[in-house]
Amino acid sequence: MPARMAPTEAPHPSEVAEVLHRMMPGDEEPIALFRLYARNLPLTEALHAWGSYQLSRRLSLGLRDREILIDRICARCGCEYEWGVHIARFDFLPPAPSKP
């Protein structure tokens, strides 16, 4: 198996720490995926801007539909890490709206 890059570890340089802090809610530690991106600061900044839209309420999909879509894609592709991140954080999906 080819070697893999490891996520960065604290303490991070100040500019990296600032971006990672913006990527996580509250004072939570950054997830490994974000710390892996942090090896390339321009990539981290670009992905943060993209993710800030994709994971926001401005997206045309509602929170519930977005999470169902992410969970289904993760399950179908065998993305255990991403599945775990979303199930751990978003396992509270609101109920589907009732139809008239």
ZATILUM-223382 format. One record per residue (C-alpha): residue in one letter; x, y, z. Coordinates in pm, whole numbers, plus 50000, padded with zeros to 5 digits. Layout:
BEGIN
 aa     x     y     z
  A     X     Y     Z
...
This chain:
BEGIN
 aa     x     y     z
  M 50000 50000 50000
  P 50140 50344 49915
  A 50244 50574 50197
  R 49983 50825 50310
  M 50029 51178 50432
  A 49943 51231 50795
  P 49723 51519 50910
  T 49905 51809 51071
  E 49936 51811 51448
  A 49918 52101 51693
  P 50075 52338 51751
  H 50003 52480 51404
  P 50161 52791 51256
  S 49935 53090 51334
  E 49794 53127 50979
  V 49709 52756 50964
  A 49558 52760 51314
  E 49339 53057 51218
  V 49196 52882 50909
  L 49139 52558 51101
  H 48961 52751 51376
  R 48724 52903 51117
  M 48648 52558 50976
  M 48522 52413 51305
  P 48229 52525 51520
  G 48305 52662 51865
  D 48633 52547 52011
  E 48624 52195 51868
  E 48948 52042 51752
  P 48974 52030 51371
  I 48886 51693 51218
  A 49164 51493 51053
  L 49040 51575 50702
  F 49079 51949 50762
  R 49419 51896 50924
  L 49526 51703 50615
  Y 49421 51993 50391
  A 49620 52223 50620
  R 49940 52090 50467
  N 49862 52326 50178
  L 49729 52662 50300
  P 49593 52787 49961
  L 49405 52457 49922
  T 49272 52489 50276
  E 49147 52843 50212
  A 48980 52740 49884
  L 48812 52435 50036
  H 48693 52641 50332
  A 48527 52893 50099
  W 48363 52614 49896
  G 48258 52418 50205
  S 48119 52729 50372
  Y 47865 52748 50091
  Q 47802 52374 50046
  L 47739 52322 50416
  S 47542 52642 50470
  R 47173 52717 50469
  R 47226 52916 50147
  L 47250 52589 49953
  S 46931 52508 49761
  L 46899 52175 49948
  G 46762 52182 50300
  L 46969 52048 50590
  R 46781 51719 50603
  D 46803 51648 50229
  R 47170 51748 50219
  E 47260 51510 50501
  I 47060 51224 50349
  L 47243 51281 50020
  I 47584 51287 50190
  D 47502 50976 50394
  R 47380 50784 50088
  I 47687 50875 49884
  C 47916 50777 50172
  A 47737 50445 50215
  R 47742 50362 49843
  C 48109 50456 49803
  G 48227 50297 50128
  C 48354 50629 50265
  E 48381 50518 50626
  Y 48562 50830 50751
  E 48316 51079 50601
  W 48021 50862 50704
  G 48150 50864 51060
  V 48197 51242 51061
  H 47842 51307 50941
  I 47674 51042 51155
  A 47857 51165 51466
  R 47769 51530 51400
  F 47431 51511 51223
  D 47257 51208 51368
  F 46972 51435 51476
  L 46812 51483 51136
  P 46486 51665 51171
  P 46179 51471 51060
  A 46063 51502 50703
  P 45803 51772 50651
  S 45451 51638 50643
  K 45277 51652 50306
  P 44943 51832 50277
